[in-house]
Amino acid sequence: MSDAGAPRNEQMLGEFAEWLHAAGRETHRRLMESEATEDFTAYANALHKIGRGLRQALVLQSRFERERLAGEAAEQMQAEIDRPPDPRGGKRSRLSSAIERVVWNEHEDFDEDDVERFMGDVDDRLYALSQAEDFMRTPNEALIAQLCEEFDLHVPAHIIKALAIVSEAGASTPGTGSGQPGPPDSS
């Protein structure tokens, strides 16, 4: 949780730095106009002290800003972690993984770039499908079959059923469905 007074502290230090800067300019002007050695020495010492104060104010202001921004970033990251999962997004991810398995296993003529472009199109279509009211109630098997048909993937019904079973199992396993699979393991 960030300090609520941090922006005000930064503002005050900024104002103080401006004042010191203005005082430094005036002191410099008087230093350059001074004719007596003691005046010159006094203004030079004052300018030195003002410069040190200005430098310290700027460093402190910068540190406060850095700490505030780090705190805000940590709060935002924690909010992302605490955000409840998106069931539609999870289902989309599992369906996308199923289609990607088909592409890698059944269409060996695709290279990685082809698969990436193809899956971009599939994900766009999945997003459109997920906006339908009945998306969450539609069985994964039916959606996989629909996507295979729409993208001209000739997949036997028993493979579609197996993919649906795997995607349903992924829905009940915590932490699944958030990543995209890569090429199949050839080991």
VENZITA-V965178 format. One line per field, one symbol per residue. psi: psi as a letter, one per 30 degrees, with the letter a starting at -180 (. if undefined). A space follows every 50 residues. Layout:
psi: ???
This chain:
psi: klkffeeeeeeeeeeeeeeeeeeeeeeeeeeffkekeeeeeeeeeeeeee eeeeeeeeeeeeeeeeeeeeeeeeeeeeeeefkkljeeeeeeeeeeeeee eeeeefiffkaeeeeeeefeeeeeeeeeeffkegeffkkeeeeeeeeeee ghjjklefeeeeeeeeeeefffkkflgflklalkkg.
